Amino acid sequence: MIKHVAPLHAELLFIHPFRDGNGCTIRLFADLIALKSGFDRFNFEKITEKRMPGYISATEKNYEPLIKLFRSFKK
């Protein structure tokens, strides 16, 4: 499931579909996909100010860093 959610999450962040609230909306969307798939929501609270640069760089076109980061978010 994470291998499917992470690229979708990154692509939505990349296209920036909303004027405001892209990050919050897209994280909520990732949680909804996880819950609908029978998994717990992601623990996005782990994205602290210190970890934000790593989160942002993990959303690049190579999805492996984001997949790894999402796995670390599991409760």
mmCIF file of the N, C-alpha and C atoms, coordinates in Angstrom:
data_MODEL
# 
_entry.id   MODEL 
# 
loop_
_atom_site.group_PDB 
_atom_site.id 
_atom_site.type_symbol 
_atom_site.label_atom_id 
_atom_site.label_alt_id 
_atom_site.label_comp_id 
_atom_site.label_asym_id 
_atom_site.label_entity_id 
_atom_site.label_seq_id 
_atom_site.pdbx_PDB_ins_code 
_atom_site.Cartn_x 
_atom_site.Cartn_y 
_atom_site.Cartn_z 
_atom_site.occupancy 
_atom_site.B_iso_or_equiv 
_atom_site.pdbx_formal_charge 
_atom_site.auth_seq_id 
_atom_site.auth_comp_id 
_atom_site.auth_asym_id 
_atom_site.auth_atom_id 
_atom_site.pdbx_PDB_model_num 
ATOM 1   N N  . MET A 1 1  ? 0.821  -1.177 0.000  1.00 0.00 ? 1  MET A N  1 
ATOM 2   C CA . MET A 1 1  ? 0.000  0.000  0.000  1.00 0.00 ? 1  MET A CA 1 
ATOM 3   C C  . MET A 1 1  ? 0.875  1.255  0.000  1.00 0.00 ? 1  MET A C  1 
ATOM 4   N N  . ILE A 1 2  ? 1.923  1.274  0.800  1.00 0.00 ? 2  ILE A N  1 
ATOM 5   C CA . ILE A 1 2  ? 2.803  2.449  0.874  1.00 0.00 ? 2  ILE A CA 1 
ATOM 6   C C  . ILE A 1 2  ? 3.447  2.725  -0.479 1.00 0.00 ? 2  ILE A C  1 
ATOM 7   N N  . LYS A 1 3  ? 3.790  1.673  -1.216 1.00 0.00 ? 3  LYS A N  1 
ATOM 8   C CA . LYS A 1 3  ? 4.407  1.864  -2.530 1.00 0.00 ? 3  LYS A CA 1 
ATOM 9   C C  . LYS A 1 3  ? 3.455  2.548  -3.512 1.00 0.00 ? 3  LYS A C  1 
ATOM 10  N N  . HIS A 1 4  ? 2.162  2.512  -3.244 1.00 0.00 ? 4  HIS A N  1 
ATOM 11  C CA . HIS A 1 4  ? 1.189  3.178  -4.102 1.00 0.00 ? 4  HIS A CA 1 
ATOM 12  C C  . HIS A 1 4  ? 0.844  4.575  -3.588 1.00 0.00 ? 4  HIS A C  1 
ATOM 13  N N  . VAL A 1 5  ? 0.804  4.731  -2.267 1.00 0.00 ? 5  VAL A N  1 
ATOM 14  C CA . VAL A 1 5  ? 0.428  6.012  -1.676 1.00 0.00 ? 5  VAL A CA 1 
ATOM 15  C C  . VAL A 1 5  ? 1.553  7.036  -1.821 1.00 0.00 ? 5  VAL A C  1 
ATOM 16  N N  . ALA A 1 6  ? 2.782  6.625  -1.611 1.00 0.00 ? 6  ALA A N  1 
ATOM 17  C CA . ALA A 1 6  ? 3.909  7.566  -1.635 1.00 0.00 ? 6  ALA A CA 1 
ATOM 18  C C  . ALA A 1 6  ? 4.039  8.285  -2.984 1.00 0.00 ? 6  ALA A C  1 
ATOM 19  N N  . PRO A 1 7  ? 4.018  7.584  -4.124 1.00 0.00 ? 7  PRO A N  1 
ATOM 20  C CA . PRO A 1 7  ? 4.115  8.307  -5.398 1.00 0.00 ? 7  PRO A CA 1 
ATOM 21  C C  . PRO A 1 7  ? 2.919  9.238  -5.640 1.00 0.00 ? 7  PRO A C  1 
ATOM 22  N N  . LEU A 1 8  ? 1.721  8.792  -5.286 1.00 0.00 ? 8  LEU A N  1 
ATOM 23  C CA . LEU A 1 8  ? 0.543  9.639  -5.439 1.00 0.00 ? 8  LEU A CA 1 
ATOM 24  C C  . LEU A 1 8  ? 0.677  10.903 -4.594 1.00 0.00 ? 8  LEU A C  1 
ATOM 25  N N  . HIS A 1 9  ? 1.131  10.729 -3.374 1.00 0.00 ? 9  HIS A N  1 
ATOM 26  C CA . HIS A 1 9  ? 1.361  11.849 -2.457 1.00 0.00 ? 9  HIS A CA 1 
ATOM 27  C C  . HIS A 1 9  ? 2.358  12.839 -3.072 1.00 0.00 ? 9  HIS A C  1 
ATOM 28  N N  . ALA A 1 10 ? 3.464  12.324 -3.573 1.00 0.00 ? 10 ALA A N  1 
ATOM 29  C CA . ALA A 1 10 ? 4.503  13.174 -4.158 1.00 0.00 ? 10 ALA A CA 1 
ATOM 30  C C  . ALA A 1 10 ? 3.998  13.900 -5.403 1.00 0.00 ? 10 ALA A C  1 
ATOM 31  N N  . GLU A 1 11 ? 3.268  13.202 -6.253 1.00 0.00 ? 11 GLU A N  1 
ATOM 32  C CA . GLU A 1 11 ? 2.769  13.821 -7.485 1.00 0.00 ? 11 GLU A CA 1 
ATOM 33  C C  . GLU A 1 11 ? 1.769  14.925 -7.185 1.00 0.00 ? 11 GLU A C  1 
ATOM 34  N N  . LEU A 1 12 ? 0.894  14.714 -6.203 1.00 0.00 ? 12 LEU A N  1 
ATOM 35  C CA . LEU A 1 12 ? -0.061 15.761 -5.839 1.00 0.00 ? 12 LEU A CA 1 
ATOM 36  C C  . LEU A 1 12 ? 0.655  16.978 -5.260 1.00 0.00 ? 12 LEU A C  1 
ATOM 37  N N  . LEU A 1 13 ? 1.691  16.738 -4.463 1.00 0.00 ? 13 LEU A N  1 
ATOM 38  C CA . LEU A 1 13 ? 2.473  17.866 -3.959 1.00 0.00 ? 13 LEU A CA 1 
ATOM 39  C C  . LEU A 1 13 ? 3.162  18.601 -5.107 1.00 0.00 ? 13 LEU A C  1 
ATOM 40  N N  . PHE A 1 14 ? 3.637  17.842 -6.079 1.00 0.00 ? 14 PHE A N  1 
ATOM 41  C CA . PHE A 1 14 ? 4.362  18.427 -7.208 1.00 0.00 ? 14 PHE A CA 1 
ATOM 42  C C  . PHE A 1 14 ? 3.464  19.329 -8.058 1.00 0.00 ? 14 PHE A C  1 
ATOM 43  N N  . ILE A 1 15 ? 2.239  18.876 -8.340 1.00 0.00 ? 15 ILE A N  1 
ATOM 44  C CA . ILE A 1 15 ? 1.361  19.686 -9.193 1.00 0.00 ? 15 ILE A CA 1 
ATOM 45  C C  . ILE A 1 15 ? 0.702  20.819 -8.420 1.00 0.00 ? 15 ILE A C  1 
ATOM 46  N N  . HIS A 1 16 ? 0.735  20.739 -7.092 1.00 0.00 ? 16 HIS A N  1 
ATOM 47  C CA . HIS A 1 16 ? 0.228  21.823 -6.235 1.00 0.00 ? 16 HIS A CA 1 
ATOM 48  C C  . HIS A 1 16 ? -1.184 22.239 -6.678 1.00 0.00 ? 16 HIS A C  1 
ATOM 49  N N  . PRO A 1 17 ? -2.170 21.332 -6.538 1.00 0.00 ? 17 PRO A N  1 
ATOM 50  C CA . PRO A 1 17 ? -3.481 21.580 -7.129 1.00 0.00 ? 17 PRO A CA 1 
ATOM 51  C C  . PRO A 1 17 ? -4.320 22.673 -6.456 1.00 0.00 ? 17 PRO A C  1 
ATOM 52  N N  . PHE A 1 18 ? -3.995 23.044 -5.248 1.00 0.00 ? 18 PHE A N  1 
ATOM 53  C CA . PHE A 1 18 ? -4.814 24.012 -4.529 1.00 0.00 ? 18 PHE A CA 1 
ATOM 54  C C  . PHE A 1 18 ? -4.049 25.305 -4.276 1.00 0.00 ? 18 PHE A C  1 
ATOM 55  N N  . ARG A 1 19 ? -4.760 26.379 -4.146 1.00 0.00 ? 19 ARG A N  1 
ATOM 56  C CA . ARG A 1 19 ? -4.126 27.672 -3.862 1.00 0.00 ? 19 ARG A CA 1 
ATOM 57  C C  . ARG A 1 19 ? -3.473 27.667 -2.478 1.00 0.00 ? 19 ARG A C  1 
ATOM 58  N N  . ASP A 1 20 ? -4.161 27.146 -1.488 1.00 0.00 ? 20 ASP A N  1 
ATOM 59  C CA . ASP A 1 20 ? -3.655 27.039 -0.112 1.00 0.00 ? 20 ASP A CA 1 
ATOM 60  C C  . ASP A 1 20 ? -3.973 25.654 0.435  1.00 0.00 ? 20 ASP A C  1 
ATOM 61  N N  . GLY A 1 21 ? -3.184 25.208 1.381  1.00 0.00 ? 21 GLY A N  1 
ATOM 62  C CA . GLY A 1 21 ? -3.484 23.968 2.094  1.00 0.00 ? 21 GLY A CA 1 
ATOM 63  C C  . GLY A 1 21 ? -3.120 22.693 1.366  1.00 0.00 ? 21 GLY A C  1 
ATOM 64  N N  . ASN A 1 22 ? -2.208 22.761 0.414  1.00 0.00 ? 22 ASN A N  1 
ATOM 65  C CA . ASN A 1 22 ? -1.830 21.557 -0.335 1.00 0.00 ? 22 ASN A CA 1 
ATOM 66  C C  . ASN A 1 22 ? -1.277 20.454 0.558  1.00 0.00 ? 22 ASN A C  1 
ATOM 67  N N  . GLY A 1 23 ? -0.307 20.785 1.388  1.00 0.00 ? 23 GLY A N  1 
ATOM 68  C CA . GLY A 1 23 ? 0.320  19.768 2.238  1.00 0.00 ? 23 GLY A CA 1 
ATOM 69  C C  . GLY A 1 23 ? -0.676 19.103 3.172  1.00 0.00 ? 23 GLY A C  1 
ATOM 70  N N  . CYS A 1 24 ? -1.487 19.895 3.856  1.00 0.00 ? 24 CYS A N  1 
ATOM 71  C CA . CYS A 1 24 ? -2.488 19.345 4.786  1.00 0.00 ? 24 CYS A CA 1 
ATOM 72  C C  . CYS A 1 24 ? -3.493 18.473 4.058  1.00 0.00 ? 24 CYS A C  1 
ATOM 73  N N  . THR A 1 25 ? -3.972 18.944 2.925  1.00 0.00 ? 25 THR A N  1 
ATOM 74  C CA . THR A 1 25 ? -4.971 18.198 2.154  1.00 0.00 ? 25 THR A CA 1 
ATOM 75  C C  . THR A 1 25 ? -4.392 16.887 1.646  1.00 0.00 ? 25 THR A C  1 
ATOM 76  N N  . ILE A 1 26 ? -3.179 16.926 1.143  1.00 0.00 ? 26 ILE A N  1 
ATOM 77  C CA . ILE A 1 26 ? -2.565 15.733 0.573  1.00 0.00 ? 26 ILE A CA 1 
ATOM 78  C C  . ILE A 1 26 ? -2.206 14.727 1.662  1.00 0.00 ? 26 ILE A C  1 
ATOM 79  N N  . ARG A 1 27 ? -1.786 15.191 2.842  1.00 0.00 ? 27 ARG A N  1 
ATOM 80  C CA . ARG A 1 27 ? -1.529 14.266 3.948  1.00 0.00 ? 27 ARG A CA 1 
ATOM 81  C C  . ARG A 1 27 ? -2.833 13.618 4.406  1.00 0.00 ? 27 ARG A C  1 
ATOM 82  N N  . LEU A 1 28 ? -3.912 14.373 4.439  1.00 0.00 ? 28 LEU A N  1 
ATOM 83  C CA . LEU A 1 28 ? -5.222 13.819 4.788  1.00 0.00 ? 28 LEU A CA 1 
ATOM 84  C C  . LEU A 1 28 ? -5.627 12.763 3.759  1.00 0.00 ? 28 LEU A C  1 
ATOM 85  N N  . PHE A 1 29 ? -5.410 13.055 2.484  1.00 0.00 ? 29 PHE A N  1 
ATOM 86  C CA . PHE A 1 29 ? -5.718 12.117 1.419  1.00 0.00 ? 29 PHE A CA 1 
ATOM 87  C C  . PHE A 1 29 ? -4.936 10.811 1.599  1.00 0.00 ? 29 PHE A C  1 
ATOM 88  N N  . ALA A 1 30 ? -3.653 10.904 1.928  1.00 0.00 ? 30 ALA A N  1 
ATOM 89  C CA . ALA A 1 30 ? -2.834 9.708  2.166  1.00 0.00 ? 30 ALA A CA 1 
ATOM 90  C C  . ALA A 1 30 ? -3.387 8.905  3.337  1.00 0.00 ? 30 ALA A C  1 
ATOM 91  N N  . ASP A 1 31 ? -3.804 9.583  4.408  1.00 0.00 ? 31 ASP A N  1 
ATOM 92  C CA . ASP A 1 31 ? -4.395 8.895  5.550  1.00 0.00 ? 31 ASP A CA 1 
ATOM 93  C C  . ASP A 1 31 ? -5.695 8.197  5.167  1.00 0.00 ? 31 ASP A C  1 
ATOM 94  N N  . LEU A 1 32 ? -6.520 8.859  4.361  1.00 0.00 ? 32 LEU A N  1 
ATOM 95  C CA . LEU A 1 32 ? -7.785 8.249  3.942  1.00 0.00 ? 32 LEU A CA 1 
ATOM 96  C C  . LEU A 1 32 ? -7.556 6.995  3.101  1.00 0.00 ? 32 LEU A C  1 
ATOM 97  N N  . ILE A 1 33 ? -6.563 7.031  2.220  1.00 0.00 ? 33 ILE A N  1 
ATOM 98  C CA . ILE A 1 33 ? -6.236 5.843  1.431  1.00 0.00 ? 33 ILE A CA 1 
ATOM 99  C C  . ILE A 1 33 ? -5.770 4.717  2.347  1.00 0.00 ? 33 ILE A C  1 
ATOM 100 N N  . ALA A 1 34 ? -4.917 5.043  3.311  1.00 0.00 ? 34 ALA A N  1 
ATOM 101 C CA . ALA A 1 34 ? -4.431 4.028  4.246  1.00 0.00 ? 34 ALA A CA 1 
ATOM 102 C C  . ALA A 1 34 ? -5.597 3.413  5.027  1.00 0.00 ? 34 ALA A C  1 
ATOM 103 N N  . LEU A 1 35 ? -6.472 4.248  5.566  1.00 0.00 ? 35 LEU A N  1 
ATOM 104 C CA . LEU A 1 35 ? -7.611 3.748  6.344  1.00 0.00 ? 35 LEU A CA 1 
ATOM 105 C C  . LEU A 1 35 ? -8.545 2.905  5.476  1.00 0.00 ? 35 LEU A C  1 
ATOM 106 N N  . LYS A 1 36 ? -8.811 3.360  4.275  1.00 0.00 ? 36 LYS A N  1 
ATOM 107 C CA . LYS A 1 36 ? -9.691 2.624  3.357  1.00 0.00 ? 36 LYS A CA 1 
ATOM 108 C C  . LYS A 1 36 ? -9.082 1.272  2.971  1.00 0.00 ? 36 LYS A C  1 
ATOM 109 N N  . SER A 1 37 ? -7.753 1.189  2.992  1.00 0.00 ? 37 SER A N  1 
ATOM 110 C CA . SER A 1 37 ? -7.059 -0.056 2.655  1.00 0.00 ? 37 SER A CA 1 
ATOM 111 C C  . SER A 1 37 ? -6.895 -0.965 3.868  1.00 0.00 ? 37 SER A C  1 
ATOM 112 N N  . GLY A 1 38 ? -7.424 -0.550 5.025  1.00 0.00 ? 38 GLY A N  1 
ATOM 113 C CA . GLY A 1 38 ? -7.360 -1.387 6.221  1.00 0.00 ? 38 GLY A CA 1 
ATOM 114 C C  . GLY A 1 38 ? -6.124 -1.170 7.075  1.00 0.00 ? 38 GLY A C  1 
ATOM 115 N N  . PHE A 1 39 ? -5.397 -0.098 6.831  1.00 0.00 ? 39 PHE A N  1 
ATOM 116 C CA . PHE A 1 39 ? -4.192 0.205  7.595  1.00 0.00 ? 39 PHE A CA 1 
ATOM 117 C C  . PHE A 1 39 ? -4.449 1.370  8.540  1.00 0.00 ? 39 PHE A C  1 
ATOM 118 N N  . ASP A 1 40 ? -3.572 1.558  9.498  1.00 0.00 ? 40 ASP A N  1 
ATOM 119 C CA . ASP A 1 40 ? -3.636 2.742  10.355 1.00 0.00 ? 40 ASP A CA 1 
ATOM 120 C C  . ASP A 1 40 ? -3.213 3.954  9.541  1.00 0.00 ? 40 ASP A C  1 
ATOM 121 N N  . ARG A 1 41 ? -3.629 5.122  10.011 1.00 0.00 ? 41 ARG A N  1 
ATOM 122 C CA . ARG A 1 41 ? -3.203 6.360  9.360  1.00 0.00 ? 41 ARG A CA 1 
ATOM 123 C C  . ARG A 1 41 ? -1.703 6.541  9.585  1.00 0.00 ? 41 ARG A C  1 
ATOM 124 N N  . PHE A 1 42 ? -1.097 7.373  8.764  1.00 0.00 ? 42 PHE A N  1 
ATOM 125 C CA . PHE A 1 42 ? 0.328  7.683  8.909  1.00 0.00 ? 42 PHE A CA 1 
ATOM 126 C C  . PHE A 1 42 ? 0.507  8.680  10.043 1.00 0.00 ? 42 PHE A C  1 
ATOM 127 N N  . ASN A 1 43 ? 1.634  8.606  10.703 1.00 0.00 ? 43 ASN A N  1 
ATOM 128 C CA . ASN A 1 43 ? 1.928  9.497  11.821 1.00 0.00 ? 43 ASN A CA 1 
ATOM 129 C C  . ASN A 1 43 ? 2.706  10.699 11.300 1.00 0.00 ? 43 ASN A C  1 
ATOM 130 N N  . PHE A 1 44 ? 2.005  11.599 10.604 1.00 0.00 ? 44 PHE A N  1 
ATOM 131 C CA . PHE A 1 44 ? 2.648  12.754 10.011 1.00 0.00 ? 44 PHE A CA 1 
ATOM 132 C C  . PHE A 1 44 ? 3.146  13.748 11.060 1.00 0.00 ? 44 PHE A C  1 
ATOM 133 N N  . GLU A 1 45 ? 2.767  13.552 12.306 1.00 0.00 ? 45 GLU A N  1 
ATOM 134 C CA . GLU A 1 45 ? 3.266  14.421 13.371 1.00 0.00 ? 45 GLU A CA 1 
ATOM 135 C C  . GLU A 1 45 ? 4.788  14.300 13.510 1.00 0.00 ? 45 GLU A C  1 
ATOM 136 N N  . LYS A 1 46 ? 5.339  13.237 12.950 1.00 0.00 ? 46 LYS A N  1 
ATOM 137 C CA . LYS A 1 46 ? 6.794  13.057 12.990 1.00 0.00 ? 46 LYS A CA 1 
ATOM 138 C C  . LYS A 1 46 ? 7.520  14.027 12.064 1.00 0.00 ? 46 LYS A C  1 
ATOM 139 N N  . ILE A 1 47 ? 6.778  14.731 11.209 1.00 0.00 ? 47 ILE A N  1 
ATOM 140 C CA . ILE A 1 47 ? 7.400  15.733 10.346 1.00 0.00 ? 47 ILE A CA 1 
ATOM 141 C C  . ILE A 1 47 ? 7.540  17.018 11.167 1.00 0.00 ? 47 ILE A C  1 
ATOM 142 N N  . THR A 1 48 ? 8.618  17.083 11.899 1.00 0.00 ? 48 THR A N  1 
ATOM 143 C CA . THR A 1 48 ? 8.909  18.264 12.699 1.00 0.00 ? 48 THR A CA 1 
ATOM 144 C C  . THR A 1 48 ? 9.613  19.298 11.821 1.00 0.00 ? 48 THR A C  1 
ATOM 145 N N  . GLU A 1 49 ? 9.825  20.458 12.352 1.00 0.00 ? 49 GLU A N  1 
ATOM 146 C CA . GLU A 1 49 ? 10.539 21.493 11.594 1.00 0.00 ? 49 GLU A CA 1 
ATOM 147 C C  . GLU A 1 49 ? 11.920 20.989 11.177 1.00 0.00 ? 49 GLU A C  1 
ATOM 148 N N  . LYS A 1 50 ? 12.549 20.234 12.054 1.00 0.00 ? 50 LYS A N  1 
ATOM 149 C CA . LYS A 1 50 ? 13.880 19.701 11.770 1.00 0.00 ? 50 LYS A CA 1 
ATOM 150 C C  . LYS A 1 50 ? 13.830 18.656 10.641 1.00 0.00 ? 50 LYS A C  1 
ATOM 151 N N  . ARG A 1 51 ? 12.749 17.869 10.581 1.00 0.00 ? 51 ARG A N  1 
ATOM 152 C CA . ARG A 1 51 ? 12.633 16.813 9.576  1.00 0.00 ? 51 ARG A CA 1 
ATOM 153 C C  . ARG A 1 51 ? 11.984 17.294 8.273  1.00 0.00 ? 51 ARG A C  1 
ATOM 154 N N  . MET A 1 52 ? 11.465 18.525 8.250  1.00 0.00 ? 52 MET A N  1 
ATOM 155 C CA . MET A 1 52 ? 10.768 19.040 7.064  1.00 0.00 ? 52 MET A CA 1 
ATOM 156 C C  . MET A 1 52 ? 11.639 19.009 5.801  1.00 0.00 ? 52 MET A C  1 
ATOM 157 N N  . PRO A 1 53 ? 12.919 19.420 5.855  1.00 0.00 ? 53 PRO A N  1 
ATOM 158 C CA . PRO A 1 53 ? 13.737 19.343 4.630  1.00 0.00 ? 53 PRO A CA 1 
ATOM 159 C C  . PRO A 1 53 ? 13.842 17.917 4.081  1.00 0.00 ? 53 PRO A C  1 
ATOM 160 N N  . GLY A 1 54 ? 13.944 16.931 4.961  1.00 0.00 ? 54 GLY A N  1 
ATOM 161 C CA . GLY A 1 54 ? 14.000 15.535 4.514  1.00 0.00 ? 54 GLY A CA 1 
ATOM 162 C C  . GLY A 1 54 ? 12.693 15.091 3.881  1.00 0.00 ? 54 GLY A C  1 
ATOM 163 N N  . TYR A 1 55 ? 11.577 15.536 4.452  1.00 0.00 ? 55 TYR A N  1 
ATOM 164 C CA . TYR A 1 55 ? 10.255 15.232 3.895  1.00 0.00 ? 55 TYR A CA 1 
ATOM 165 C C  . TYR A 1 55 ? 10.125 15.850 2.507  1.00 0.00 ? 55 TYR A C  1 
ATOM 166 N N  . ILE A 1 56 ? 10.522 17.100 2.375  1.00 0.00 ? 56 ILE A N  1 
ATOM 167 C CA . ILE A 1 56 ? 10.414 17.781 1.087  1.00 0.00 ? 56 ILE A CA 1 
ATOM 168 C C  . ILE A 1 56 ? 11.309 17.113 0.045  1.00 0.00 ? 56 ILE A C  1 
ATOM 169 N N  . SER A 1 57 ? 12.549 16.802 0.411  1.00 0.00 ? 57 SER A N  1 
ATOM 170 C CA . SER A 1 57 ? 13.443 16.158 -0.561 1.00 0.00 ? 57 SER A CA 1 
ATOM 171 C C  . SER A 1 57 ? 12.979 14.744 -0.890 1.00 0.00 ? 57 SER A C  1 
ATOM 172 N N  . ALA A 1 58 ? 12.257 14.099 0.027  1.00 0.00 ? 58 ALA A N  1 
ATOM 173 C CA . ALA A 1 58 ? 11.747 12.748 -0.230 1.00 0.00 ? 58 ALA A CA 1 
ATOM 174 C C  . ALA A 1 58 ? 10.597 12.742 -1.227 1.00 0.00 ? 58 ALA A C  1 
ATOM 175 N N  . THR A 1 59 ? 10.048 13.901 -1.540 1.00 0.00 ? 59 THR A N  1 
ATOM 176 C CA . THR A 1 59 ? 8.947  13.969 -2.498 1.00 0.00 ? 59 THR A CA 1 
ATOM 177 C C  . THR A 1 59 ? 9.430  14.160 -3.931 1.00 0.00 ? 59 THR A C  1 
ATOM 178 N N  . GLU A 1 60 ? 10.736 14.046 -4.158 1.00 0.00 ? 60 GLU A N  1 
ATOM 179 C CA . GLU A 1 60 ? 11.278 14.162 -5.512 1.00 0.00 ? 60 GLU A CA 1 
ATOM 180 C C  . GLU A 1 60 ? 10.842 12.963 -6.348 1.00 0.00 ? 60 GLU A C  1 
ATOM 181 N N  . LYS A 1 61 ? 11.200 12.932 -7.608 1.00 0.00 ? 61 LYS A N  1 
ATOM 182 C CA . LYS A 1 61 ? 10.740 11.895 -8.536 1.00 0.00 ? 61 LYS A CA 1 
ATOM 183 C C  . LYS A 1 61 ? 11.190 10.484 -8.172 1.00 0.00 ? 61 LYS A C  1 
ATOM 184 N N  . ASN A 1 62 ? 12.288 10.322 -7.451 1.00 0.00 ? 62 ASN A N  1 
ATOM 185 C CA . ASN A 1 62 ? 12.687 9.011  -6.958 1.00 0.00 ? 62 ASN A CA 1 
ATOM 186 C C  . ASN A 1 62 ? 11.862 8.734  -5.708 1.00 0.00 ? 62 ASN A C  1 
ATOM 187 N N  . TYR A 1 63 ? 10.922 7.814  -5.781 1.00 0.00 ? 63 TYR A N  1 
ATOM 188 C CA . TYR A 1 63 ? 9.954  7.620  -4.699 1.00 0.00 ? 63 TYR A CA 1 
ATOM 189 C C  . TYR A 1 63 ? 10.482 6.780  -3.537 1.00 0.00 ? 63 TYR A C  1 
ATOM 190 N N  . GLU A 1 64 ? 11.610 6.114  -3.692 1.00 0.00 ? 64 GLU A N  1 
ATOM 191 C CA . GLU A 1 64 ? 12.118 5.261  -2.614 1.00 0.00 ? 64 GLU A CA 1 
ATOM 192 C C  . GLU A 1 64 ? 12.334 6.008  -1.295 1.00 0.00 ? 64 GLU A C  1 
ATOM 193 N N  . PRO A 1 65 ? 12.918 7.229  -1.301 1.00 0.00 ? 65 PRO A N  1 
ATOM 194 C CA . PRO A 1 65 ? 13.057 7.934  -0.023 1.00 0.00 ? 65 PRO A CA 1 
ATOM 195 C C  . PRO A 1 65 ? 11.706 8.236  0.640  1.00 0.00 ? 65 PRO A C  1 
ATOM 196 N N  . LEU A 1 66 ? 10.690 8.550  -0.158 1.00 0.00 ? 66 LEU A N  1 
ATOM 197 C CA . LEU A 1 66 ? 9.373  8.829  0.408  1.00 0.00 ? 66 LEU A CA 1 
ATOM 198 C C  . LEU A 1 66 ? 8.724  7.555  0.924  1.00 0.00 ? 66 LEU A C  1 
ATOM 199 N N  . ILE A 1 67 ? 8.897  6.468  0.216  1.00 0.00 ? 67 ILE A N  1 
ATOM 200 C CA . ILE A 1 67 ? 8.374  5.182  0.687  1.00 0.00 ? 67 ILE A CA 1 
ATOM 201 C C  . ILE A 1 67 ? 9.018  4.832  2.023  1.00 0.00 ? 67 ILE A C  1 
ATOM 202 N N  . LYS A 1 68 ? 10.319 5.008  2.124  1.00 0.00 ? 68 LYS A N  1 
ATOM 203 C CA . LYS A 1 68 ? 11.039 4.736  3.375  1.00 0.00 ? 68 LYS A CA 1 
ATOM 204 C C  . LYS A 1 68 ? 10.541 5.662  4.489  1.00 0.00 ? 68 LYS A C  1 
ATOM 205 N N  . LEU A 1 69 ? 10.346 6.936  4.172  1.00 0.00 ? 69 LEU A N  1 
ATOM 206 C CA . LEU A 1 69 ? 9.854  7.893  5.160  1.00 0.00 ? 69 LEU A CA 1 
ATOM 207 C C  . LEU A 1 69 ? 8.456  7.517  5.617  1.00 0.00 ? 69 LEU A C  1 
ATOM 208 N N  . PHE A 1 70 ? 7.558  7.153  4.697  1.00 0.00 ? 70 PHE A N  1 
ATOM 209 C CA . PHE A 1 70 ? 6.205  6.738  5.065  1.00 0.00 ? 70 PHE A CA 1 
ATOM 210 C C  . PHE A 1 70 ? 6.229  5.514  5.967  1.00 0.00 ? 70 PHE A C  1 
ATOM 211 N N  . ARG A 1 71 ? 7.131  4.577  5.678  1.00 0.00 ? 71 ARG A N  1 
ATOM 212 C CA . ARG A 1 71 ? 7.226  3.390  6.551  1.00 0.00 ? 71 ARG A CA 1 
ATOM 213 C C  . ARG A 1 71 ? 7.626  3.785  7.963  1.00 0.00 ? 71 ARG A C  1 
ATOM 214 N N  . SER A 1 72 ? 8.430  4.831  8.108  1.00 0.00 ? 72 SER A N  1 
ATOM 215 C CA . SER A 1 72 ? 8.834  5.286  9.446  1.00 0.00 ? 72 SER A CA 1 
ATOM 216 C C  . SER A 1 72 ? 7.694  5.972  10.176 1.00 0.00 ? 72 SER A C  1 
ATOM 217 N N  . PHE A 1 73 ? 6.651  6.394  9.451  1.00 0.00 ? 73 PHE A N  1 
ATOM 218 C CA . PHE A 1 73 ? 5.515  7.075  10.060 1.00 0.00 ? 73 PHE A CA 1 
ATOM 219 C C  . PHE A 1 73 ? 4.507  6.121  10.676 1.00 0.00 ? 73 PHE A C  1 
ATOM 220 N N  . LYS A 1 74 ? 4.612  4.840  10.369 1.00 0.00 ? 74 LYS A N  1 
ATOM 221 C CA . LYS A 1 74 ? 3.628  3.887  10.877 1.00 0.00 ? 74 LYS A CA 1 
ATOM 222 C C  . LYS A 1 74 ? 3.654  3.918  12.404 1.00 0.00 ? 74 LYS A C  1 
ATOM 223 N N  . LYS A 1 75 ? 2.478  3.886  12.967 1.00 0.00 ? 75 LYS A N  1 
ATOM 224 C CA . LYS A 1 75 ? 2.363  3.954  14.438 1.00 0.00 ? 75 LYS A CA 1 
ATOM 225 C C  . LYS A 1 75 ? 2.820  2.679  15.090 1.00 0.00 ? 75 LYS A C  1 
# 
